């Protein structure tokens, strides 16, 4: 591989524009060169619209293409694991959209393959790469808030298009898999900051949209050090938009209105309230920098497969506590 990271895109998903194509347009280390989609006509149209020079006919052709170095995988949840494994088998690095896999068992399988391959595999929790996320963790770890009592995160929005794949159980859909995986990740990172402990699920309650599909989920977690974690997510929310995070300690609290794509936090203690403003550069730009840096220069990955296993373990446990089945990969015969 030279000094340019050549990336191929699996599918013509809407998320690819913001998550990859926009930041790649200003990143001199990256070129998005190839795309494949199940509908060849859609792939051609997508490539023409976004300036992707090469279209191949199948996912198999893309992951085995010798002219790319890495694969961006924004396919439906139930296909993430299979096509990440296929890319690894073909010697390609992978940036995989969240959630990493359909469940924790599949995450372990992918993690084992990634470890054996020596290739870079990164779960696309783009917010984790922004200075805001790093500063949130620094504040909690500094002890400024004192001993933690509560960490909570909410990710609620309205998606009234019930034919959307995110409402499809067969594609490993559900609010917890979509919005909730962010909330779980944020609570895990802040709640475990300084202790290294993973939480256990105490309780969970879902609101359903059809059989086994959670349109909303609430869960309470408990960390080894004794503090509580709370997760709230919804794809059909009474609030148009509610994305927030909060860490409460014995001396004060940290709050963030939008930990996903925002750049502002506030800290309130007995000394008063202060507001900190971080970089307005997009989270996706920082994520692509990190992916290219990991591949080209062996820089560290903050969302590696081991972290993905831990996140999916909590998600599986929440579904079980809510009385819902753990999501499953899409069987190969159906695609």
N, C-alpha and C positions, 0 to 999 in steps of 0.2 A: 504493500500500500504506500502511496505517495503522501504528500502533505494535504491532499484534498480528500475529504470523506464523502463518498458517493452513496446516496441513500435511495432505496426503492420503497414505494408506498404500496401497502396491501389494501386494496379497496379504494372507493371514492367517497370516504366519509367526510361529513361537513367539518368535523373537528380538525382535519388535516390542515385546513387553511390557516387557522390561528396557531395551532400547536407546532406546525413544522414549516409550512411554506412561507409564511410571513417572516419568521425569524431567520430562515435560511436565506432569504433575499438580501439580508445585510450581514451575513456571516461568511467571511472569506474562506473559512475552513470547510465549508459544507456546500454540496450541490445535490439537489433533488433531481435525479436523472431519469427515473423509471416509475411506471405505475401499472398495476393490473387490477381489474375488477371483474366480478362475475358477469356483468353486462358489458361486453366489449365497446358498445356504442357509448355507454356512459363514461367508460374509461377514456375514450377518445375525446369526448366533449370536455371532461374534467382536465385532461392534459392540455388541450388547446386553450382553455380558459386561464389556466394557471402556469402556462409556460413550461410544462414538463416535456422534455424532448422525446422520450421513448415510451411506447405502450406495448406491453406483452399480453398474450392471450389468457394466461392462467396464473393463479397464485404460485403453482409449482415452477413455472417458467421464471417468475420474478425471484423467488428465493434462491434459485440455482443459477441465476444470471451471473456470469463471471465479471461483468462490467459494473457491478455494485459491491460495496463493502459492508453495507448495513441495511437493515430492514426496519421500517416504521410500521407497527402493527396496531391499527385502530379498528380492527374488525369487531363484530359483536362479542360480548363477554365470553360466550361459550366456545368461541373459536380462538381465543388468545393463546391458550396453552399449546394447542396443536400446531399452529403456524409459527409460534416462537420455537418450538422443538424442530420443526422443519427447517427454519432459517439457521438454527445452530448446527444441524446436521449438514447443511450446505456450507458451513464455515462463515456465516454472517453474524455480525454483531446485531443486537436488537434493542430498539426503544419501543417498549410495549405499553400501550395505554392501560390505564387502571380500569377495573381491577385486574390484577396480574393474570389471574386464572379464574376458573369457575368455583374452585374450592381449595382448601389447604392441601389436600392430598395431591391434587394436580400441581400446585405450586411447588411441592417437594420434588415431584418428578422433573419439573422444568429446572429447578434450582440445581439438582444433581447433574443434569445435562449441561447446564451453564458452567458449573464448577469443573466438570471433566473437559469441557471444550477450551477453557481459558479465554473465552470471548467475553466481551462486555455485554451484560444484560441489565437494563435499567427500566424500572417501572416509572411511568410518566406522571408522578406526583409533582407537577411543575412548580407548585407553590413552595415545595421543600427547598428549591434551589434559589429562591429569592432572598435578599438580605432581610426581609421582614420576618420570615420563618426563623432564620438564624438568630435574629435579635430577640424574638419571642423566647426562644430556648435559652439564650444567654441570661435574660432577666430572671427566668425561673431558677436556673442553676446558680445564679449569683447569691441567692438567699435573701434578696431584697424583700420578697413577699413573705418570708418566713416559711415555716412548715406548711406544705400544701394541705388544703382541706378539700378542694373541689376543682376539677378541670372539666370543662364542657365545650362542645362544639355543635353548631347547628348548620345544616345545609338544606334549605327549603325553597322550593320554587314551584311554579305552575307549568305543567306539561299536559294540556288537555287533549293532545293527539294520542288517543288510547291505542291506535294502531302502531305507534312507535315501537321499535324493537326493545326499548327499555321496559315495556310492559309485557314482554314475551317470556314466559317461564322457560320455554324450550331453548331460548337463546341465553339463558342464565341471567334474566332480567330481574328487576326489582329496585325499589328506592334505595335499599341498603347497598346494593351492588353499584349503583350509579352515584347518587349524591352521598350516600352514607359512608362509602369507603373513604372519602375525604375526611369526613367527621371522625371516623374511627382512627384514621392515621394521625390527625392533629391531636386528638385526645391521648393516644398512645405516646406520641413524641413528647408532648408537654407533661403528661402525667408520669412518664418514666424518666424525665430529665433529671440527671444527677443520681438516680437510683438503679437504672437499668432493668427495672421490673416490668414485666408484662401483666396486664390486668386480667382478672377473671370476670365473667359475665354474671351479674347477680339476678337480673330480670330483664325482660324485653316484652314489648307489646306492639303489634302491627295493626295497621288499618289496610284492608285488602281492596284490590281492584281485580276481581275475578279470582279463580282458584290459584292459591299459592303465590300470588303476586302482591307484594307489599307496595302500596302506593305511599305509605308512610311508616316510620318505625321510630320507636323510642327505646333506649336501652340504658340500664345503669350498670356500671362496672366498678370493681374495687381493685385497687393497686396493692401490692405487697406491703407498702409502707403505711397503708390504712386509709389513704384519701380516696375520694369517690370520683368516678368519671361518668359523664352523661353524654349520650349521643342522641341527636334528634335529626331526622331527615325526612323529606317529603318531596314527591314529584307532583302532588296535587294538594297544594298548601293553601290555607286561608290567607297567608301572607304572600304577596306577589314575589317577594325576594327577601330571604332571611339567611344570610351567611355570616356567622360570627363565631368567635372563640373567646373563652374567658378562663383565667386561672386565678383562684382565690386562695390566699394563704393567711396565716395568723396576723400578718402585718399589713396586708393590703391586697390589691388585685390588679391583674393585667387584663385589658380587654381590647379586642380587635374587631372592628365592624365587618371587615371583609378579609379574612386571612387567605382567601384563595387567589385573588388578583389585586388586592389592595396594597397600600404602602404606608399605612398609618396605624399607630398603636397608642394606647394611653395607659398610664400607671397611676394608681391612686393609693397613697399611703397616708400615715399621720402627718408626714411632711408636706402633703398637698397633692395636687394632680399635675402631671406633666404629659405632654403629647410629643411623640417622636415621629418624624417623617423620614421614611426610607426612600430608596430609589424608585422612580416612576417607570423605569425600564420594565418591560413585560416579564412576567414569570416564565413564559415560554422561551424568551430569548436567553434567559439565564439557564434554563434547562438544556437547550440545544448547545450552548457553550460547554456545559458540563459533560454532555454526551460526547461531543467531539473531542473534548479534552481527555476523557477517559479512553477513547479509542486511539487517538493520535499520540497522546503523551502520558498514558497510564495514570491519569489523575483520578482521585477517589470518586466513587459513586455513593451518593447519600441514600439512594433507594435501591439497594441491591436485592437479589432474590431472597436472601435470608430475612430481610425486613418484610418482603412480600409474604413469606410464609407466616410470619407473626401476625400480619394484618388480616390475612385470609382466615387464620385460626380464630381470631376474635369475631369476624363476620360469620363464620360457620356456627360459632357458639351462640351468637345473637339469634340467628335463624332457629336454632334448636330451642332456645329459651322461649321464643315467640310461638313455638308449635308449628313451624313451617319447615319444609324440607330444605336441606342444603342444596345449592345449585349444582348442576352437573354439566360437563362438557357436551357439546353437540356431537352426536355419533357421526362418524365419517360417512356413513351411507346416506345421510341426509343433506350433504353438501357436495 
